[in-house]
Amino acid sequence: MLKDEIVNNIDDNNLKTIVSTIRNGGLVVFPTETVYGIGADTFNVQAVKNIFVAKGRASDNPLIAHISSIDMLSRLT
């Protein structure tokens, strides 16, 4: 299945499940242009730790946080 097909096939129930998973500290996997990403709530410390564990990533190798507005930036800095 192509990435666009996956994205276009997300219905309201699936989206609610994704949102609930993130809000409850879970991880979600999503396609990007080249690889799959792992996402979680940036403000949930345990969820962020779980990304490091899932990826086998060293704790001194920072993650990327995607934001939707400048207002969100002030919450991260």
Secondary structure, DSSP 8 states (H G I E B T S, - for coil): --HHHHHHT--HHHHHHHHHHHHTT--EEEE-SSSEEEE--TT-HHHHHHHHHHHT--TTS------SSHHHHHHH-
